[in-house]
């Protein structure tokens, strides 16, 4: 084929693609002059649409006053998840328990009244304020507690750590979003990354393919329609390390110093609960990244609850019951179910609030 023919073919292909790009944009009400990277915008919106919002202190959290009648997720002031499908004011000072944690605490996959903080409130009659959000590391939980304790003024703080949350301390960019992070220098913690930027303000390095083709709505739309969203959005830059896993656990231990500072400044009782995933609960012994954090909590005199022993016992004695404690998420036992959250609340109530149980 002559060079001229190749040139004509190339020009024709480009014109055709431009024409299809225009048709797809018009069809989806996208401006023809829009030049932004659609992948960057989509990742940014992950933390800025609906119930999930950007937070300059902790990276992301829940929106305030998110409600629709009959909905399964309701929030109030400060993005606190409600314990029923109604927005209610904060409890009176010194009357409540404040819980911080990740998706296992916020109650992913269950309704407002079925999270373990909601169940704990039901069992004890003590108001429980759910200040958790999905995807957080222990670093974000403690920073969130420092935000909320002066506003909520609880008498008790529960820090509920899914064991692997300590490993999340090792990232400055996690799951597609920037987060604050600590480094250890001369045995002390140094905080970095605040105010936490939005992706649109400080774009991540996408690599050449996504950096170029992310500007094409045709490519962006086509990959999503083809079921390739996970590949398109979850690339290697979705997770950016700032420390090793071992340092992540050390950071959790050093963060107990900050929790102790809150306790002393605000006259708090503190409970640190260690939660586990289904597979971890069936290991012969608790994975290495969990127990040291509880040891550090005990050194500060905090109340501690290790849930591995009870979960492992149930798994060994009654596999059918064990499976009911978790939500089947595509063939994998993922977040805790209604039954699992009830068990967590029962363990907490029995250990720390026995005189309040009706």
C-alpha positions as CSV (number, residue, x, y, z in Angstrom):
1,X,0.0,0.0,0.0
2,X,1.3,3.4,-0.9
3,X,2.2,5.9,1.8
4,X,-0.6,8.2,0.5
5,X,-3.1,5.5,0.9
6,X,-1.9,4.8,4.5
7,X,-2.2,8.5,5.2
8,X,-5.8,8.7,3.9
9,X,-6.7,5.6,5.9
10,X,-5.2,7.1,9.0
11,X,-7.0,10.4,8.6
12,X,-10.3,8.6,7.9
13,X,-9.9,6.5,11.1
14,X,-9.2,9.6,13.1
15,X,-12.2,11.5,11.6
16,X,-14.4,8.5,12.3
17,X,-13.3,8.3,15.9
18,X,-13.8,12.0,16.4
19,X,-17.3,11.7,15.0
20,X,-18.2,8.7,17.3
21,X,-16.7,10.7,20.2
22,X,-19.0,13.6,19.4
23,X,-22.1,11.3,19.0
24,X,-21.4,9.6,22.4
25,X,-20.9,12.9,24.1
26,X,-24.1,14.4,22.7
27,X,-26.0,11.2,23.6
28,X,-24.8,11.5,27.2
29,X,-25.2,15.3,27.4
30,X,-21.4,15.9,27.7
31,X,-20.1,19.1,26.3
32,X,-18.1,18.8,23.1
33,X,-15.6,21.3,24.3
34,X,-14.9,19.6,27.7
35,X,-11.2,18.6,27.8
36,X,-10.8,17.3,31.4
37,X,-9.7,13.8,32.2
38,X,-12.9,11.8,32.8
39,X,-11.1,9.2,34.9
40,X,-9.7,11.8,37.3
41,X,-13.1,13.3,37.7
42,X,-14.7,9.9,38.3
43,X,-12.2,9.0,41.0
44,X,-12.6,12.4,42.6
45,X,-16.4,12.0,42.7
46,X,-15.9,8.7,44.5
47,X,-15.5,10.8,47.6
48,X,-17.7,13.8,46.6
49,X,-21.1,12.5,45.6
50,X,-24.0,11.1,47.6
51,X,-23.1,10.1,51.1
52,X,-19.3,10.0,50.6
53,X,-17.5,13.4,50.7
54,X,-14.0,14.8,50.7
55,X,-12.7,15.9,54.1
56,X,-9.5,18.0,54.4
57,X,-8.7,16.5,57.8
58,X,-9.3,12.7,57.4
59,X,-9.5,12.4,53.6
60,X,-13.1,11.4,53.2
61,X,-16.1,10.7,55.4
62,X,-19.9,10.7,55.3
63,X,-21.9,13.7,54.2
64,X,-24.0,15.6,56.8
65,X,-27.8,15.2,57.0
66,X,-28.1,12.6,54.3
67,X,-31.7,11.2,54.4
68,X,-34.4,9.8,52.3
69,X,-37.5,8.1,53.8
70,X,-37.1,4.4,54.0
71,X,-33.4,4.6,53.1
72,X,-30.8,2.3,54.5
73,X,-28.2,5.0,55.2
74,X,-29.0,8.1,57.2
75,X,-26.5,10.7,58.6
76,X,-26.8,13.7,60.8
77,X,-24.5,16.5,62.0
78,X,-20.8,16.0,61.3
79,X,-21.6,13.1,59.0
80,X,-22.5,10.8,61.9
81,X,-24.4,7.7,60.8
82,X,-27.8,7.6,62.5
83,X,-29.0,4.5,64.4
84,X,-32.4,4.7,62.7
85,X,-33.9,6.2,59.5
86,X,-34.3,9.6,61.1
87,X,-32.0,12.6,61.7
88,X,-31.7,13.3,65.3
89,X,-29.6,15.8,67.3
90,X,-26.4,14.9,69.2
91,X,-27.0,13.5,72.6
92,X,-26.5,15.7,75.7
93,X,-22.9,16.0,76.8
94,X,-21.5,13.2,78.9
95,X,-24.4,10.9,78.1
96,X,-23.1,9.0,75.1
97,X,-20.6,6.6,73.7
98,X,-18.6,7.7,70.6
99,X,-17.5,4.9,68.2
100,X,-14.9,5.4,65.5
101,X,-13.8,2.8,63.0
102,X,-14.0,1.7,59.4
103,X,-16.7,0.0,57.3
104,X,-17.2,-2.7,59.9
105,X,-18.2,0.0,62.4
106,X,-20.2,2.2,60.1
107,X,-22.2,-0.9,59.1
108,X,-21.6,-1.4,55.4
109,X,-24.2,-3.7,53.9
110,X,-26.8,-3.3,56.7
111,X,-29.4,-0.7,57.5
112,X,-29.1,2.1,60.1
113,X,-30.5,0.1,63.0
114,X,-28.4,-3.0,62.2
115,X,-24.8,-1.7,62.7
116,X,-23.1,-2.8,65.9
117,X,-23.2,0.8,67.3
118,X,-26.9,0.8,66.8
119,X,-27.3,-2.6,68.4
120,X,-25.1,-1.5,71.3
121,X,-27.5,1.4,71.9
122,X,-30.5,-0.9,71.7
123,X,-29.0,-3.4,74.2
124,X,-27.8,-0.8,76.8
125,X,-30.1,2.2,76.3
126,X,-27.0,4.4,76.2
127,X,-26.8,6.7,73.1
128,X,-24.1,5.6,70.8
129,X,-22.7,8.0,68.2
130,X,-21.4,6.3,65.1
131,X,-18.5,8.4,63.8
132,X,-17.0,5.8,61.4
133,X,-16.5,5.7,57.7
134,X,-15.4,3.0,55.2
135,X,-11.8,2.5,54.1
136,X,-10.2,4.3,57.0
137,X,-6.9,3.4,58.6
138,X,-6.3,3.7,62.4
139,X,-4.6,7.0,61.7
140,X,-7.9,8.4,60.2
141,X,-10.0,7.0,63.0
142,X,-7.9,8.7,65.7
143,X,-7.9,12.0,63.7
144,X,-11.7,11.6,63.4
145,X,-12.0,11.0,67.2
146,X,-10.0,14.2,67.7
147,X,-12.6,16.0,65.5
148,X,-15.6,14.6,67.2
149,X,-14.8,14.3,70.9
150,X,-15.0,18.1,71.6
151,X,-18.3,18.3,69.7
152,X,-20.0,15.1,71.0
153,X,-18.5,15.2,74.5
154,X,-19.0,11.5,75.2
155,X,-18.2,9.7,78.4
156,X,-16.7,6.7,76.5
157,X,-14.7,6.4,73.3
158,X,-14.6,3.1,71.4
159,X,-11.9,2.7,68.8
160,X,-12.9,-0.3,66.7
161,X,-10.0,-1.5,64.7
162,X,-10.4,-4.1,61.9
163,X,-7.0,-5.7,62.3
164,X,-5.8,-4.9,58.8
165,X,-6.6,-1.2,59.4
166,X,-3.1,-0.9,60.8
167,X,-1.7,-1.8,57.4
168,X,-3.7,1.1,55.9
169,X,-1.6,3.5,58.0
170,X,1.2,2.6,55.6
171,X,-0.4,4.6,52.7
172,X,-0.6,8.2,51.7
173,X,-3.1,7.3,48.9
174,X,-5.5,4.5,49.5
175,X,-8.3,3.1,47.4
176,X,-8.4,6.0,45.0
177,X,-8.2,8.9,47.5
178,X,-5.6,11.0,49.2
179,X,-5.4,10.5,53.0
180,X,-3.4,12.0,55.9
181,X,-0.5,9.8,57.0
182,X,2.1,9.6,59.7
183,X,5.8,8.8,59.6
184,X,7.9,7.7,62.5
185,X,10.9,10.0,63.1
186,X,13.1,9.4,66.2
187,X,10.4,7.4,67.8
188,X,7.7,10.1,67.4
189,X,4.8,10.5,64.9
190,X,4.9,13.2,62.3
191,X,1.7,14.0,60.5
192,X,1.7,14.7,56.7
193,X,-0.8,15.4,54.0
194,X,-3.1,17.9,55.6
195,X,-5.1,19.6,54.4
196,X,-5.9,16.5,52.3
197,X,-6.2,17.5,48.6
198,X,-9.0,16.5,46.3
199,X,-8.0,14.6,43.2
200,X,-9.1,17.4,40.9
201,X,-6.8,19.8,42.7
202,X,-3.8,17.5,42.8
203,X,-4.2,14.8,40.2
204,X,-2.5,11.5,40.6
205,X,-0.1,10.0,38.1
206,X,-2.2,7.9,35.8
207,X,0.4,6.6,33.5
208,X,0.6,7.4,29.8
209,X,-2.5,5.3,28.7
210,X,-4.9,6.7,31.2
211,X,-3.4,10.2,31.1
212,X,-4.1,10.4,27.3
213,X,-7.2,8.3,26.8
214,X,-8.9,9.5,30.0
215,X,-9.7,12.7,28.0
216,X,-11.8,10.7,25.6
217,X,-15.4,10.2,26.8
218,X,-15.8,7.5,24.1
219,X,-13.0,5.4,25.7
220,X,-14.1,6.2,29.3
221,X,-17.8,5.4,28.5
222,X,-16.9,2.4,26.4
223,X,-14.8,0.7,29.0
224,X,-17.5,1.2,31.7
225,X,-20.1,-0.2,29.3
226,X,-17.9,-3.2,28.6
227,X,-17.6,-4.0,32.3
228,X,-14.0,-2.9,32.6
229,X,-14.5,-0.2,35.3
230,X,-12.5,-2.1,37.8
231,X,-9.5,-2.3,35.5
232,X,-9.9,1.2,34.3
233,X,-10.1,2.8,37.7
234,X,-8.2,0.4,40.0
235,X,-4.7,0.7,38.7
236,X,-1.4,0.6,40.5
237,X,-1.5,4.3,41.5
238,X,-4.7,3.7,43.5
239,X,-2.4,2.8,46.4
240,X,0.7,4.7,47.3
241,X,3.0,3.6,50.2
242,X,4.5,5.9,52.8
243,X,5.7,3.2,55.1
244,X,6.1,-0.6,55.5
245,X,3.4,-2.8,57.0
246,X,5.5,-3.3,60.1
247,X,5.8,0.5,60.5
248,X,2.0,0.7,60.0
249,X,1.5,-1.4,63.1
250,X,4.0,0.7,65.0
251,X,2.1,3.8,63.9
252,X,-1.1,2.3,65.4
253,X,0.8,1.7,68.7
254,X,2.1,5.3,68.8
255,X,-1.4,6.6,68.0
256,X,-2.5,5.2,71.3
257,X,-0.5,8.0,72.8
258,X,-2.8,10.5,71.1
259,X,-5.8,8.6,72.3
260,X,-4.4,8.7,75.8
261,X,-4.1,12.5,75.4
262,X,-7.8,12.7,74.4
263,X,-8.7,10.6,77.4
264,X,-6.8,12.8,79.8
265,X,-8.0,16.1,78.3
266,X,-11.7,15.1,78.1
267,X,-12.0,12.7,81.0
268,X,-12.9,9.7,78.8
269,X,-13.2,6.0,79.3
270,X,-11.5,4.3,76.3
271,X,-12.2,0.9,74.8
272,X,-10.2,-0.5,71.9
273,X,-11.9,-3.4,70.1
274,X,-10.1,-5.6,67.6
275,X,-12.3,-6.9,64.8
276,X,-11.4,-9.5,62.1
277,X,-12.4,-10.6,58.7
278,X,-13.9,-14.1,58.2
279,X,-10.7,-15.7,56.8
280,X,-8.6,-14.1,59.5
281,X,-10.9,-15.4,62.2
282,X,-10.4,-19.0,61.0
283,X,-6.5,-18.8,61.1
284,X,-4.9,-20.9,63.8
285,X,-3.9,-17.8,65.6
286,X,-4.6,-14.1,65.2
287,X,-2.5,-12.7,62.3
288,X,0.6,-10.8,63.4
289,X,-0.7,-7.2,62.7
290,X,-3.5,-7.3,65.3
291,X,-2.3,-8.3,68.8
292,X,0.5,-5.7,69.2
293,X,-2.1,-2.9,68.9
294,X,-4.2,-4.3,71.7
295,X,-1.0,-4.7,73.8
296,X,-0.2,-1.0,73.3
297,X,-3.8,-0.1,74.3
298,X,-3.5,-2.1,77.5
299,X,-0.3,-0.4,78.4
300,X,-2.3,2.9,78.5
301,X,-4.9,1.3,80.7
302,X,-7.6,1.2,78.0
303,X,-10.3,-1.4,78.1
304,X,-9.7,-3.9,75.3
305,X,-11.8,-6.5,73.5
306,X,-10.3,-9.2,71.3
307,X,-13.1,-10.7,69.2
308,X,-10.9,-13.3,67.5
309,X,-11.3,-15.9,70.3
310,X,-15.1,-15.9,70.0
311,X,-15.2,-15.8,66.2
312,X,-12.7,-18.6,66.0
313,X,-14.6,-20.7,68.5
314,X,-17.8,-20.3,66.5
315,X,-16.0,-21.1,63.3
316,X,-14.5,-24.3,64.7
317,X,-17.7,-25.5,66.4
318,X,-20.5,-24.4,64.1
319,X,-19.6,-23.5,60.5
320,X,-23.2,-22.9,59.6
321,X,-23.6,-20.2,62.3
322,X,-20.2,-18.8,61.4
323,X,-21.3,-18.1,57.8
324,X,-24.4,-16.2,59.1
325,X,-22.1,-13.7,60.8
326,X,-20.9,-12.3,57.4
327,X,-22.4,-11.0,54.2
328,X,-21.8,-13.1,51.2
329,X,-20.2,-10.6,48.8
330,X,-19.9,-12.5,45.5
331,X,-18.9,-15.8,47.0
332,X,-16.6,-14.1,49.6
333,X,-17.6,-13.6,53.3
334,X,-17.1,-9.8,53.5
335,X,-18.6,-7.3,56.0
336,X,-20.4,-8.4,59.1
337,X,-24.1,-9.3,58.7
338,X,-27.0,-8.3,61.0
339,X,-26.1,-11.4,63.1
340,X,-22.4,-10.5,63.1
341,X,-23.0,-6.9,64.3
342,X,-25.4,-8.2,67.0
343,X,-22.6,-10.5,68.2
344,X,-20.1,-7.6,68.3
345,X,-22.5,-5.4,70.3
346,X,-23.3,-8.3,72.7
347,X,-19.6,-8.8,73.4
348,X,-19.1,-5.1,74.1
349,X,-22.2,-4.9,76.3
350,X,-21.4,-7.9,78.3
351,X,-17.8,-6.9,78.9
352,X,-18.1,-3.1,79.5
353,X,-21.8,-2.2,80.1
354,X,-23.3,-5.1,82.1
355,X,-25.2,-2.9,84.5
356,X,-26.9,-1.1,81.5
357,X,-28.3,-4.3,79.8
358,X,-32.1,-4.5,80.4
